[in-house]
Amino acid sequence: MFSFGFGKKQTEDIVLEVPKHIAIIMDGNGRWAKKRMQPRIMGHKAGMDALQAVTKSASDMGVKVLTVYAFSTENWSRPEKEVKFIMNLPVEFYDKYVPDLHANNVKIQMIGDHTRLPEATLNALQKAEEKTKNNTGLILNFALNYGGRDELTRAVKSIVQDALDAKFNPGDIDEAVIADYLYTGSLPDRLRDPDLVIRTSGEIRLSNFLPWQTAYSELYFTDIAWPDFDEQALKEAIVEYNRRHRRFGGI
Ligand code: FPP
């Protein structure tokens, strides 16, 4: 539960249930920059700054896991210059923001296929993971070169291989086994599935983001471009989440 004054007219605090795991599709960086007559990459830079601020807000509110879609398996088709710029962001992020996040007890993790990442990108993320591995606060989970279908394909291959190696019987494969083989198997057991998915900038789709894990997530779409998404916008999403009645297939 988290209590805050919401809106200028609010005189009393309202008590809200804070989602344990929030996943964000940080969309609209390019359009944000274009609107300001700036190159698209400036939108990504502003997006990184927004990520730092939102991570701290989420941490203050008591969110346990924040998974952010930073680069998809489909994003490689963007112009080389833009891909290079995004791939350098973790390096900048490490120097500029990780010390502050570390001081705030944030633990950094990542999901996705990291075999294709440039060495400097991977190195920065691994250093961030290593530095923050003993922290006990919010887990900031970067989805980098992540694709949901790719994740499921890899999981199927590993499960089949382990069954062939007689580690278990095919008949024993259940939902829990599959969840263990997904990238999100690296997250604490009851925190793997997002309670709330937020997508910024007006598009209403999930774009190959966590297809297994979002089966019962509440979905929230806002027209705000990611670089403009802030603590107030996060609170509004959480207020809307509280209006939903999650039934998980029951009544
Ligand atoms: C989508 O907006 C955004 C991305 C593909 C990149 C998101 C990356 C960040 C916010 C920075 C993350 C920080 C680190 C440290 C990795 P878009 O470019 O598709 O926007 P558009 O739809 O307006 O073109």
Boltz pocket constraint, residues with backbone or C-beta under 6 A from the ligand:
constraints:
  - pocket:
      binder: B
      contacts: [[A, 26], [A, 27], [A, 28], [A, 29], [A, 30], [A, 31], [A, 32], [A, 43], [A, 44], [A, 47], [A, 48], [A, 51], [A, 69], [A, 70], [A, 71], [A, 72], [A, 75], [A, 86], [A, 89], [A, 90], [A, 93], [A, 226]]
      max_distance: 6.0
